[in-house]
């Protein structure tokens, strides 16, 4: 074992935890109306608790455990962390304790369903949220993670590349968010007025914490303190900077004024897009990935969403779905073995096969995540009704679901 690698992966685990709480909690919390901010913080907090337990009990085993059936799912050999301990597992990370790899991946499992919170914000019952989250983690995230990252996973064996979760984390959650937005329906009054964020400083703070934590997300995925981690760190930085600046320029041209919300949204779009590619591309190509991601995500939110009139409350599909899909395809274009010998050359480096594999990876993920999300939603809705009552939605989820208020106007 290597003490430096171990320290870096454990530090990265803490950084990825910070992405969910407080990063995502503040980012989303600032975007909703005042009467719903605590519901967002509570959902992020409970996901951190519940999915950590699910991961330890059986989620880790299903995702990374020895393959149980033709590359589809891991078995229960590692359920309850049986056979997982302080010694390295050579299949995944030969220089760090198996526990370190497990807890690092746990934080990925936590943030993925947390991203989906943004699509049904302000209108979901807390019990239904809990049931949906656990079922989605079990039947979407765990199998997909095994396909792409697990030893013996069928997409991994085909040569699909996803360095830090562009498909497993962002595309799966973004596509699922779109399905949920269509199924749960508009917020009351959505067709009559614009819902504005109640606290943009919260959102910028949350976005900054996401950017900070994302270095653990991406550079930590090298699973070692080495040159590959440094490459991922640099490509993450420059792609995010390019995307944030590009979004501000687009707003400046389209609306005569750049906004803080736009710049931080663009930065998150760049973070999403570079995630699958950060360990396979060079910094200059990362700039292009970030710039294009910003344009695509802006178009998805400003044009596609308004045309189809679906209420994806906090634009989870527009940023994470579109950004994740673009980043996955960009990996097939810009990847080069000069950056990562364990990867492959992409289309622009003479290998069209990788790009076709990445296209298939996107297609499979979109179909699988959409179909499973639809089925899970229908099941939960039949058992307990997903959406809050009209009067509860009008009053707000903070009071009706949690009996508390974020802001006290008088003592």
Order of alpha helices (4+ residues) and beta strands (2+ residues): alpha-alpha-alpha-alpha-alpha-alpha-alpha-alpha-alpha-alpha-alpha-alpha-alpha-alpha-alpha-alpha-alpha-alpha
